[in-house]
Amino acid sequence: MGIDYSFTSSQDEFVKKQGVKLQYTFKKASTGDLFVESKNLLFETGIGNQDIQFVDYMDISCPFPSYSKDSLLPFDIFTASFYLISRYEEYLPHKKDMHHRFVAAESLAFQKNFLHLPVINIWAKDLERKIKEVYPDFKTNPPQFLHIPTYDIDIAWSYKNKGLTRSVGGSIRDLLRFDFEGFYCRMKVLFGQQKDPYDTFDLQKKWQKEQQLKSIYFILYGELGPFDKNTSKNNSEFQTLIKDLRDYAKVGIHPSYASNSNVKQLKREIEDLSDTVHFDIIRSRQHYLKLNLPSTYRNLLNLGIKHDYSMGFASQIGFRASIAHSFFFYDLDLDTETQLRIHPFAIMDGTLKDYLKLDAKTAKQNISEMIKQIKVVDGLFISLWHNESFSDMGKWEDWVDVYEHLLKEVKE
């Protein structure tokens, strides 16, 4: 809501206080004030299984229902919000996918069919409305809708700057797979007769200038590995590209797949990128979205990262933390708020195309609906793209049009 507030556990102080007041207790202590019935969770320490019940409210299955007739809402909005935004469920035993990630299907939001909604923002708007019914002069200053386009540079070029061994190996692989179209494209690129299909950076720069975008690039700067395929960090053309991106957008680290379990490697990647761009790296997004709580965030904090953009699912669009705003990571194991700010993304190109198998037309419809939901609550819309998505070739044919549709919807 963008308001100042204070807490008290003194009933005398609460009674004497003038202005807008809200009781958050197990039982209403006096009459005439706003009251939300509280559950136990926010008064506990440690982590344990929660017996979560639900109540249907505003067409949403809201967890932690209230049973007091005096309660302003039919559920504990603060416990529900904390449970979702802290990612409490990710600290509990759960199934992981092949990349050892918490999957969307395990989440409460997916199971109760509100993953596509920024429910915490929706609840906050409803609470604001109810407060104003009692206190008409209650003033709020919520943030405005904002779009931040972000790009992961996993593979800067499809064919160029791979070195002799990788180029020869790739050519042989093309022929063994009878991928003659790919082989000819590779040869044309390597002999300078055609632009590399993944080299879409001029197009991105054009959008940046025309739309005044607040873009962020996350650079994979690790060693070559089974899931880490970017150009060598020692390649001069790759370094030149990164410096060019730095000149018109913000740049952060895209920690390699291997670094997720190797803090020394993570430290080296951050330092190497910092040396290349000549400033401290304070932003990150995990490659393959390999996010394990709380260890991943603790490692980033210890290495000077202040903003992370990994909060989202690979397999589903929507709101992993149920909110369309940034927030500070709360370490449940230590019961403390940290200074790592989490910026959740809502859609990813690979989710739409590879996981959900959507064509360009249906992807546009999903994007339009997502933007609509976020605009209604004056939320933050972060989109995630890759440079190869704009190649307009192969499986990404027509997806330049998808992105331009997104930019149009954001502006309208």
C-alpha positions as MATLAB code, in Angstrom:
seq = 'MGIDYSFTSSQDEFVKKQGVKLQYTFKKASTGDLFVESKNLLFETGIGNQDIQFVDYMDISCPFPSYSKDSLLPFDIFTASFYLISRYEEYLPHKKDMHHRFVAAESLAFQKNFLHLPVINIWAKDLERKIKEVYPDFKTNPPQFLHIPTYDIDIAWSYKNKGLTRSVGGSIRDLLRFDFEGFYCRMKVLFGQQKDPYDTFDLQKKWQKEQQLKSIYFILYGELGPFDKNTSKNNSEFQTLIKDLRDYAKVGIHPSYASNSNVKQLKREIEDLSDTVHFDIIRSRQHYLKLNLPSTYRNLLNLGIKHDYSMGFASQIGFRASIAHSFFFYDLDLDTETQLRIHPFAIMDGTLKDYLKLDAKTAKQNISEMIKQIKVVDGLFISLWHNESFSDMGKWEDWVDVYEHLLKEVKE';
ca = [
       0.000    0.000    0.000;
       3.012    2.293    0.310;
       2.209    3.423    3.863;
       4.135    3.831    7.108;
       3.037    1.617    9.977;
       4.094    0.541   13.447;
       3.437   -2.410   15.753;
       2.570   -2.641   19.407;
       1.790   -5.559   21.689;
       0.546   -3.207   24.434;
      -3.223   -3.012   24.657;
      -3.053    0.311   26.548;
      -0.879    1.869   23.848;
      -3.188    0.512   21.160;
      -6.298    1.994   22.813;
      -4.661    5.429   23.174;
      -3.377    5.516   19.607;
      -5.290    7.785   17.222;
      -5.877    7.087   13.526;
      -6.212    3.862   11.572;
      -5.740    0.824   13.827;
      -5.936   -2.894   13.147;
      -5.903   -5.707   15.702;
      -4.082   -8.859   14.690;
      -4.825  -11.265   17.526;
      -6.372  -14.640   18.261;
      -9.447  -12.939   19.708;
     -10.708   -9.393   19.345;
      -9.743   -7.403   22.429;
     -12.068   -4.402   22.056;
     -14.807   -3.064   19.823;
     -14.736   -0.410   17.153;
     -11.403   -1.299   15.520;
     -10.447   -3.347   12.493;
      -9.648   -6.945   13.419;
      -8.000   -9.860   11.638;
      -8.081  -13.193   13.417;
      -4.559  -14.604   13.630;
      -3.313  -18.169   13.309;
      -0.268  -19.612   15.055;
       2.319  -19.528   12.274;
       3.667  -15.988   12.675;
       4.125  -16.531   16.411;
       6.147  -19.714   15.933;
       9.844  -20.355   15.421;
      11.276  -23.175   13.378;
       9.714  -25.004   10.464;
       7.091  -27.736   10.643;
       4.267  -29.258    8.642;
       1.191  -27.050    8.641;
      -2.353  -28.401    8.663;
      -3.676  -25.963    6.078;
      -7.387  -25.518    5.527;
      -8.944  -23.293    2.866;
     -11.862  -20.961    2.363;
     -13.226  -19.745   -0.977;
     -13.033  -15.955   -1.137;
     -12.961  -13.715   -4.219;
     -12.909  -16.890   -6.334;
      -9.593  -17.891   -4.707;
      -8.932  -20.823   -2.376;
      -7.434  -18.826    0.485;
      -5.369  -20.736    3.067;
      -5.658  -20.342    6.848;
      -9.390  -19.549    7.165;
     -10.769  -17.460   10.040;
     -13.800  -18.509   12.020;
     -14.482  -15.339   13.992;
     -17.505  -13.354   12.837;
     -15.626  -10.182   13.820;
     -12.678  -10.784   11.490;
     -12.345   -8.297    8.650;
     -11.471  -11.124    6.249;
     -12.515  -14.786    6.176;
      -8.852  -15.859    6.334;
      -5.598  -14.793    7.987;
      -4.169  -12.578    5.241;
      -0.829  -12.102    7.013;
      -0.130  -15.766    7.699;
      -1.278  -16.742    4.207;
       0.934  -14.096    2.603;
       3.956  -14.998    4.722;
       3.583  -18.713    4.043;
       3.522  -18.114    0.282;
       6.099  -15.351   -0.043;
       8.657  -16.954    2.296;
       8.388  -20.154    0.217;
       7.736  -22.083    3.422;
       6.649  -25.148    1.461;
      10.045  -25.334   -0.266;
      11.719  -26.005    3.092;
       9.479  -29.016    3.673;
      10.087  -32.468    2.121;
       9.109  -32.434   -1.566;
       9.766  -34.114   -4.884;
      12.379  -32.603   -7.176;
      12.778  -32.785  -10.941;
      15.795  -34.064  -12.885;
      17.624  -30.788  -12.174;
      16.895  -31.067   -8.421;
      14.425  -28.185   -8.527;
      11.199  -27.626   -6.620;
       8.551  -28.060   -9.297;
       5.378  -26.072   -9.887;
       3.122  -29.100   -9.404;
       4.331  -29.368   -5.786;
       3.235  -25.825   -4.959;
       0.088  -24.872   -3.118;
      -0.607  -22.204   -5.737;
      -0.628  -24.744   -8.563;
      -2.666  -27.322   -6.653;
      -5.277  -24.729   -5.660;
      -5.316  -23.127   -9.125;
      -4.055  -19.648   -8.271;
      -0.492  -19.833   -9.588;
      -1.528  -17.545  -12.456;
      -2.708  -14.852  -10.019;
      -0.676  -12.394   -7.889;
      -2.896  -13.270   -4.945;
      -0.950  -11.317   -2.320;
      -1.412   -8.142   -4.390;
      -5.093   -8.976   -4.850;
      -5.535   -9.526   -1.114;
      -3.711   -6.269   -0.311;
      -6.034   -4.336   -2.624;
      -9.036   -5.924   -0.916;
      -7.691   -5.109    2.544;
      -7.118   -1.507    1.455;
     -10.720   -1.280    0.243;
     -12.076   -2.662    3.528;
      -9.968   -0.272    5.606;
     -11.251    2.686    3.568;
     -14.833    1.616    4.251;
     -14.151    2.267    7.940;
     -11.574    5.049    7.545;
     -12.530    6.995    4.354;
      -9.542    9.343    4.745;
      -7.021    6.483    4.743;
      -4.319    7.479    2.234;
      -2.184    4.970    0.330;
       0.664    5.374   -2.150;
       1.027    2.082   -4.019;
       3.704    1.677   -6.715;
       2.698    1.870  -10.365;
       2.736   -0.939  -12.917;
       6.242   -1.556  -14.235;
       7.680   -3.911  -16.855;
      11.303   -5.066  -16.635;
      12.462   -7.181  -19.605;
      15.312   -9.538  -18.702;
      17.484  -11.701  -20.940;
      19.571  -14.775  -20.147;
      22.622  -15.126  -22.387;
      23.145  -18.891  -22.139;
      24.586  -19.202  -25.649;
      25.601  -15.924  -27.257;
      26.158  -17.486  -30.702;
      24.898  -20.717  -32.179;
      27.955  -21.339  -34.389;
      30.452  -18.489  -34.022;
      33.229  -18.236  -31.451;
      33.025  -21.858  -30.337;
      36.636  -22.806  -31.129;
      37.891  -25.375  -33.626;
      37.089  -28.508  -31.596;
      33.460  -27.544  -30.880;
      32.914  -26.323  -34.462;
      34.214  -29.539  -36.009;
      32.303  -31.644  -33.511;
      29.110  -29.716  -34.218;
      29.516  -30.168  -37.965;
      29.976  -33.909  -37.588;
      26.928  -34.086  -35.329;
      24.841  -32.218  -37.928;
      25.816  -34.732  -40.613;
      25.245  -37.781  -38.402;
      21.758  -36.482  -37.652;
      21.170  -35.787  -41.368;
      20.587  -32.160  -40.386;
      21.848  -30.781  -43.674;
      20.041  -27.471  -43.227;
      21.834  -26.937  -39.930;
      25.168  -27.969  -41.472;
      24.836  -25.501  -44.358;
      23.771  -22.724  -41.979;
      26.785  -23.451  -39.797;
      29.152  -23.316  -42.785;
      27.706  -20.021  -44.042;
      28.065  -18.443  -40.608;
      31.608  -19.726  -40.082;
      32.695  -18.452  -43.511;
      31.088  -15.043  -42.939;
      28.331  -15.432  -45.520;
      25.442  -15.268  -43.022;
      24.769  -13.742  -39.624;
      24.704  -16.163  -36.698;
      21.015  -16.949  -35.929;
      21.497  -16.334  -32.195;
      23.046  -12.909  -32.803;
      19.886  -10.893  -32.218;
      21.498   -8.179  -30.110;
      21.021   -5.377  -32.651;
      17.279   -6.084  -32.622;
      17.244   -6.013  -28.813;
      19.134   -2.711  -28.835;
      16.554   -1.323  -31.272;
      13.719   -2.229  -28.886;
      15.700   -0.796  -26.000;
      16.060    2.605  -27.679;
      12.549    2.806  -29.142;
      10.727    1.695  -26.002;
      13.108    3.075  -23.345;
      13.216   -0.369  -21.744;
      14.774   -0.950  -18.321;
      16.501   -4.131  -19.488;
      18.766   -6.485  -17.535;
      21.112   -9.061  -19.079;
      22.322  -12.119  -17.177;
      25.551  -13.539  -18.578;
      26.564  -17.195  -18.279;
      30.288  -16.832  -17.557;
      31.231  -20.314  -16.381;
      33.376  -23.129  -17.670;
      32.164  -25.456  -20.423;
      30.091  -28.330  -19.037;
      27.141  -30.656  -19.804;
      24.613  -27.871  -19.105;
      26.887  -24.851  -19.578;
      27.479  -24.201  -23.287;
      28.308  -20.524  -23.633;
      31.314  -19.038  -25.407;
      34.593  -19.071  -23.475;
      34.977  -16.092  -21.148;
      38.444  -15.594  -22.672;
      37.001  -14.955  -26.137;
      37.623  -11.298  -27.048;
      34.441  -10.964  -29.148;
      32.372  -12.304  -26.251;
      33.966   -9.776  -23.906;
      33.248   -6.998  -26.420;
      29.596   -8.075  -26.596;
      29.268   -7.978  -22.811;
      30.775   -4.508  -22.631;
      28.371   -3.334  -25.325;
      25.404   -4.715  -23.371;
      26.748   -2.992  -20.261;
      26.689    0.362  -22.057;
      22.930    0.396  -22.660;
      21.468   -1.999  -20.047;
      22.184   -3.459  -16.628;
      24.292   -6.614  -16.464;
      24.242   -9.427  -13.906;
      25.679  -12.909  -13.466;
      23.922  -16.028  -14.712;
      25.588  -18.524  -12.346;
      26.451  -21.715  -14.189;
      24.685  -25.008  -13.581;
      27.870  -26.394  -12.034;
      28.331  -23.436   -9.667;
      25.086  -24.198   -7.850;
      26.940  -26.842   -5.830;
      30.376  -25.182   -5.905;
      30.696  -21.874   -4.049;
      34.314  -21.362   -5.129;
      33.276  -21.608   -8.762;
      30.379  -19.206   -8.175;
      32.781  -16.713   -6.589;
      35.173  -17.021   -9.536;
      32.396  -16.440  -12.106;
      31.172  -13.309  -10.314;
      34.715  -11.953  -10.023;
      35.515  -12.705  -13.685;
      32.391  -10.922  -14.930;
      33.109   -8.003  -12.612;
      36.615   -7.720  -14.059;
      35.172   -7.679  -17.585;
      32.548   -4.965  -17.018;
      34.642   -3.009  -14.488;
      32.049   -2.756  -11.708;
      30.739   -4.891   -8.873;
      28.181   -7.502   -9.861;
      25.125   -7.244   -7.600;
      22.431   -8.979   -9.721;
      21.951  -12.642  -10.542;
      19.635  -15.259  -11.995;
      20.383  -18.952  -11.717;
      21.046  -20.927  -14.898;
      18.259  -23.525  -15.309;
      16.571  -21.666  -12.416;
      18.427  -23.970  -10.013;
      17.107  -22.455   -6.808;
      17.458  -24.420   -3.566;
      16.342  -22.670   -0.399;
      17.997  -21.385    1.626;
      21.462  -22.419    0.393;
      21.373  -20.718   -3.030;
      20.348  -17.366   -1.584;
      22.835  -17.602    1.291;
      25.676  -18.220   -1.141;
      24.660  -15.215   -3.241;
      24.415  -12.986   -0.176;
      27.860  -14.015    1.020;
      29.326  -13.054   -2.367;
      27.821   -9.562   -2.499;
      24.718  -10.207   -4.620;
      21.913   -7.833   -3.613;
      19.224   -8.640   -6.194;
      18.143  -12.036   -7.522;
      15.727  -12.725  -10.384;
      15.395  -16.534  -10.173;
      11.997  -16.676   -8.439;
       9.781  -18.413  -10.965;
       9.034  -21.852  -12.354;
      10.438  -23.347  -15.548;
       7.384  -25.491  -16.241;
       4.580  -22.992  -15.581;
       4.034  -19.256  -15.998;
       2.752  -17.336  -13.014;
       3.838  -16.329   -9.547;
       6.028  -18.775   -7.622;
       5.890  -16.535   -4.533;
       2.281  -15.430   -5.261;
       3.268  -11.775   -5.568;
       3.957   -9.293   -8.371;
       6.377   -7.123   -6.422;
       9.953   -7.482   -5.242;
      10.602   -8.410   -1.616;
      13.430   -9.214    0.781;
      14.329  -12.874    1.218;
      13.339  -14.176    4.643;
      15.588  -17.014    5.817;
      13.191  -19.349    7.616;
      15.966  -21.512    9.055;
      17.466  -18.478   10.791;
      14.142  -16.677   11.336;
      15.521  -13.456    9.941;
      14.951  -11.067    7.059;
      17.986  -10.620    4.813;
      19.158   -7.830    2.516;
      18.794   -9.951   -0.635;
      15.963   -8.499   -2.685;
      13.978  -11.024   -4.724;
      12.466   -9.949   -8.051;
       9.987  -12.626   -9.242;
       9.406  -13.130  -12.957;
       5.998  -14.077  -14.368;
       6.701  -15.541  -17.809;
       9.604  -17.172  -19.631;
       9.886  -17.855  -23.346;
      10.998  -21.466  -22.770;
       8.016  -22.110  -20.485;
       5.576  -21.000  -23.154;
       7.280  -22.816  -26.017;
       9.061  -25.871  -24.594;
       7.066  -26.818  -21.499;
       3.527  -25.679  -22.363;
       3.997  -26.324  -26.111;
       2.139  -23.157  -27.100;
       2.092  -21.751  -30.612;
       2.738  -18.048  -31.133;
      -0.952  -17.096  -31.158;
      -1.756  -18.882  -27.891;
       1.407  -17.541  -26.283;
       0.227  -14.006  -27.060;
      -3.114  -14.704  -25.402;
      -1.396  -16.013  -22.264;
       0.909  -13.005  -22.154;
      -2.000  -10.575  -22.559;
      -3.893  -12.206  -19.697;
      -0.826  -12.147  -17.455;
      -0.178   -8.461  -18.120;
      -3.841   -7.693  -17.450;
      -3.704   -9.439  -14.063;
      -0.587   -7.494  -13.054;
      -1.854   -4.124  -14.247;
      -5.040   -4.498  -12.187;
      -2.972   -4.631   -8.988;
      -0.340   -2.046  -10.075;
       2.252   -4.812   -9.959;
       5.734   -5.540  -11.251;
       5.906   -7.535  -14.491;
       9.268   -9.189  -15.167;
       9.592  -11.200  -18.362;
      12.427  -13.632  -19.150;
      13.793  -14.129  -22.664;
      16.831  -15.591  -24.419;
      18.654  -14.101  -27.401;
      17.934  -17.208  -29.511;
      14.169  -16.658  -29.046;
      14.408  -13.738  -31.466;
      16.164  -15.696  -34.236;
      12.822  -16.133  -36.057;
      14.106  -19.528  -37.216;
      13.194  -23.151  -36.480;
      11.022  -23.530  -33.411;
      11.296  -19.767  -32.742;
       9.672  -18.729  -35.999;
       7.083  -15.963  -35.326;
       8.356  -15.337  -31.785;
       9.759  -11.922  -32.579;
       6.125  -11.027  -33.167;
       5.238  -12.535  -29.764;
       7.739  -10.282  -28.023;
       6.615   -7.194  -29.902;
       3.047   -8.076  -28.901;
       4.221   -8.094  -25.273;
       5.804   -4.656  -25.650;
       2.601   -3.309  -27.171;
       0.426   -4.759  -24.404;
       2.700   -3.284  -21.748;
       2.334    0.219  -23.195;
      -1.445    0.164  -23.709;
];
